[in-house]
Amino acid sequence: MDAIKTVALGFGTINLLKENLAEVIIDEGVEMDLAMVNQYHQALLTNLTPPFDIVINKLNAYTYTFEAQLELGTLAEIDRLAVITYNSIAKVSTENLAKFPRNKAWNVEFFSDRQDAIDWLIA
């Protein structure tokens, strides 16, 4: 599925796939901090129609500060998250991140194939 619009962030890209579906790709080596998470959340709110679903495409290796981990994915407007991982390290670290206590629990599934992730969200 091709993006209908791309939103460039200073640390990654959001590909808008549908009015309520986006793919997020964070750049290699980034350490996501709270300000970046807030910018990412604001970009989702500005460009998508809620409730919306997010594909997290873990093409690159990156990390999060503790504060960012607490806030990440807590928008009430996020319905489901599909995370695409390409190796076991990325999968385990993201599964642990998903279990992290935060204000809003994630409705998340993990995939190794991009199309499978998108299909789950649009089904």
HELIX and SHEET records of a PDB file:
HELIX    1   1 LEU A   34  ASN A   47  1                                  14    
HELIX    2   2 PHE A   66  GLU A   71  1                                   6    
HELIX    3   3 SER A   88  LYS A   99  1                                  12    
HELIX    4   4 ARG A  114  ILE A  122  1                                   9    
SHEET    1   A 6 LYS A   5  LEU A   9  0                                        
SHEET    2   A 6 GLY A  12  LYS A  18 -1                                        
SHEET    3   A 6 LEU A  21  ILE A  26 -1                                        
SHEET    4   A 6 PHE A  52  ASN A  57  1                                        
SHEET    5   A 6 ILE A  78  ILE A  84  1                                        
SHEET    6   A 6 VAL A 108  PHE A 111  1                                        
SHEET    1   B 2 GLU A  31  MET A  32  0                                        
SHEET    2   B 2 THR A  63  TYR A  64  1                                        
END                                                                             
